[in-house]
């Protein structure tokens, strides 16, 4: 069994066959958490979770990329991604109403994104803090997005958890930082999530190999970041097995050991 802790079949890329993908994924013994990025996709994540007796869960939140009107094309390690967004203001009452539903296992994805993001950094920080408060209020973990902003995110989390002495648990998804930054997140008790990027980019090998296995989560971030051997095609939650295989290869252990450990980690963090 494996758990894709960060999927997006609630995104428009799966509008025609999302249920078929979900059923196929479950049939392969893979559970998934569909992660929202704003109002529509957060609600859609819950809608998907309600359809299944087990194995499909939701996370809701306002991604920093949706705080401003944005439209751009980018290339990530050879993969072309088109991103567009209409500005949304954070509405705590709305997200509270979503987050308190039993299908919701986390607040996310939330965080900071300083890469080609038109949203002011102070607005991003304020919105993140509000959503950390929502997670604290509901005693749910956070799924953190961070792009080119690790020092600021670490500062916020340290102030919240160490200075403020407030309980907070969660994962830094699609971890992209240095080992020295990984150590700081791990010291605060956070998990680190890895996806298909590790199958074709060597930037993450040191962290994957050196971090404790009991703090690692696996994800796809589908439909993006498709792992080898399916580069160039739409990613799917079942492809998380290729991430597990790469972790096993890098650490010199079996894929079964990776699957067992990361599944236990996900069940514990998200209480599923």
GINORPE-V321108 format. One record per residue. N is the residue number from 0. RES is the residue in one small letter. PSI is psi in whole degrees, -180 to 180 (NA if undefined). NEAR is the number of other ideal C-beta (glycine too) atoms within 12 Angstrom. Layout:
n = {N;N}
res = {RES;RES}
psi = {PSI;PSI}
near = {NEAR;NEAR}
This chain:
n = {0;1;2;3;4;5;6;7;8;9;10;11;12;13;14;15;16;17;18;19;20;21;22;23;24;25;26;27;28;29;30;31;32;33;34;35;36;37;38;39;40;41;42;43;44;45;46;47;48;49;50;51;52;53;54;55;56;57;58;59;60;61;62;63;64;65;66;67;68;69;70;71;72;73;74;75;76;77;78;79;80;81;82;83;84;85;86;87;88;89;90;91;92;93;94;95;96;97;98;99;100;101;102;103;104;105;106;107;108;109;110;111;112;113;114;115;116;117;118;119;120;121;122;123;124;125;126;127;128;129;130;131;132;133;134;135;136;137;138;139;140;141;142;143;144;145;146;147;148;149;150;151;152;153;154;155;156;157;158;159;160;161;162;163;164;165;166;167;168;169;170;171;172;173;174;175;176;177;178;179;180;181;182;183;184;185;186;187;188;189;190;191;192;193;194;195;196;197;198;199;200;201;202;203;204;205;206;207;208;209;210;211;212;213;214;215;216;217;218;219;220;221;222;223;224;225;226;227;228;229;230;231;232;233;234;235;236;237;238;239;240;241;242;243;244;245;246;247;248;249;250;251;252;253;254;255;256;257;258;259;260;261;262;263;264;265;266;267;268;269;270;271}
res = {x;x;x;x;x;x;x;x;x;x;x;x;x;x;x;x;x;x;x;x;x;x;x;x;x;x;x;x;x;x;x;x;x;x;x;x;x;x;x;x;x;x;x;x;x;x;x;x;x;x;x;x;x;x;x;x;x;x;x;x;x;x;x;x;x;x;x;x;x;x;x;x;x;x;x;x;x;x;x;x;x;x;x;x;x;x;x;x;x;x;x;x;x;x;x;x;x;x;x;x;x;x;x;x;x;x;x;x;x;x;x;x;x;x;x;x;x;x;x;x;x;x;x;x;x;x;x;x;x;x;x;x;x;x;x;x;x;x;x;x;x;x;x;x;x;x;x;x;x;x;x;x;x;x;x;x;x;x;x;x;x;x;x;x;x;x;x;x;x;x;x;x;x;x;x;x;x;x;x;x;x;x;x;x;x;x;x;x;x;x;x;x;x;x;x;x;x;x;x;x;x;x;x;x;x;x;x;x;x;x;x;x;x;x;x;x;x;x;x;x;x;x;x;x;x;x;x;x;x;x;x;x;x;x;x;x;x;x;x;x;x;x;x;x;x;x;x;x;x;x;x;x;x;x;x;x;x;x;x;x;x;x;x;x;x;x;x;x;x;x;x;x}
psi = {143;157;121;104;2;89;162;50;-4;1;164;-20;-21;19;-26;-20;26;-42;-37;-40;-43;-46;-41;-40;-47;-38;-25;5;26;127;165;151;114;127;127;158;-17;-165;-57;-48;-26;-46;-40;-34;-41;-42;-43;-46;-35;-21;-17;140;-32;160;-9;121;171;152;145;144;172;110;142;-24;-12;17;-4;161;120;142;121;160;140;167;124;106;43;-7;128;128;131;129;132;148;144;137;136;136;141;129;102;-39;-41;-49;-30;-42;-34;-48;-25;-7;145;-23;-16;119;-4;162;117;162;139;163;-145;141;108;9;110;37;122;-14;134;143;-36;-37;-41;-45;-43;-43;-39;-46;-40;-39;-27;-38;-38;-43;-42;-43;-39;0;49;149;167;147;111;130;133;121;117;37;24;-39;-41;-41;-43;-41;-43;-46;-39;-42;-42;-50;-38;-46;-47;-16;42;137;135;131;156;-165;141;105;154;55;132;8;-176;167;-38;-33;-40;-43;-37;-42;-45;-38;-27;-1;6;152;160;134;140;146;-158;-17;-36;-12;-17;-3;137;6;-21;1;-44;-46;-44;-41;-35;-23;156;136;-26;6;15;139;152;149;170;-33;27;144;8;171;47;131;162;140;23;22;137;-12;166;135;154;156;-34;-20;-2;-22;-28;-29;-44;-42;-38;-41;-45;-44;-46;-37;-8;36;179;154;-31;-39;-41;-46;-45;-45;-48;-31;-43;-42;-47;-43;-38;-45;-46;-2;54;NA}
near = {27;40;45;51;49;53;52;47;47;42;35;18;24;29;18;12;17;33;21;16;35;37;22;21;37;30;15;21;21;38;36;50;53;52;52;47;41;38;27;25;37;45;27;32;45;33;26;38;36;19;23;24;11;16;33;37;46;43;54;48;53;44;44;44;39;35;35;28;16;26;16;18;13;21;12;27;26;16;27;16;24;18;27;20;27;18;24;28;19;34;21;25;12;24;36;24;18;37;39;22;24;16;34;41;43;46;48;51;49;51;48;39;40;23;24;20;32;24;32;17;24;15;24;36;29;23;39;42;30;28;48;38;25;37;39;24;19;30;20;40;44;49;51;49;44;43;29;21;30;32;20;27;40;30;22;36;39;24;20;29;26;18;12;16;11;22;20;37;32;45;47;45;49;41;43;35;33;18;22;16;30;32;22;26;40;27;18;32;25;40;39;46;54;48;45;46;37;41;34;25;23;15;19;33;21;20;33;38;23;20;35;22;31;21;33;48;48;54;51;46;46;41;32;35;43;34;39;24;15;23;23;16;18;30;40;37;49;35;39;47;33;37;47;44;27;33;42;29;20;26;27;13;22;16;25;17;20;36;31;23;31;44;33;24;33;41;22;22;36;36;17;29}
